[in-house]
Amino acid sequence: MLEGKAVIVETDMLQTMQQDALVLGSKALDVFDVTEATEIGRFIKTEFDKTYGPGWQCIVGTDFSSFVTHCHGCFIYFCLGNLAILLFRGVAGPEAEAKQPCAALEAVKA
């Protein structure tokens, strides 16, 4: 368990969503070995889909690069030890240009 060792590198999420992501990352590392990146990503993605609606993507590893389009307010990149976790809700089309708020944000505000 790497509790208390999470470092947020970049995010535009609300504090409550950030906390959920960090807690789920920690829980995933309690359940899975650090080498099981796919299972860790699936666990976090599935839980975010249940809580904030479908469309979440989760990339987990120790060495990767990315360039993604995401819903405004639905992006976090953080590290737990040497494991990096990128979690975001994807978007395509005009919504990306207009910086429409993520549907998950509406659920959190309600």
C-alpha positions, 0 to 999 in steps of 0.5 A: 500500500502506498497510502499518502504517497500520491503525487498529482502531476496535472489535473482539472478535476474537482477536489472530490473527484481527485480524491476518488481517483487517489483512493481508487489508485491506492485500493487497486494497489492493495488488490493487484501487484504493481506489475498488473498495470492492465488490471489496475487500470481496469479497476479504476476505470470501472469504478469511475464509470460506475460513479461518474458515468461511462466513457472513462479511460485509464492508462497505467504504467511506468513509462508512457507518453500521451496526448489526449482530448478530454472533457473539461474537468475530467482529467487527472495524471498522478503517480503512486510511487513509480507507477503513473496513472492517467485517468480521463473522460474522452470527448470528440467533436464540437464539445472538445472545442467548446470546453463543455463541462463533463457530465460527471461534473454535473453529477458531483454538483447535484 
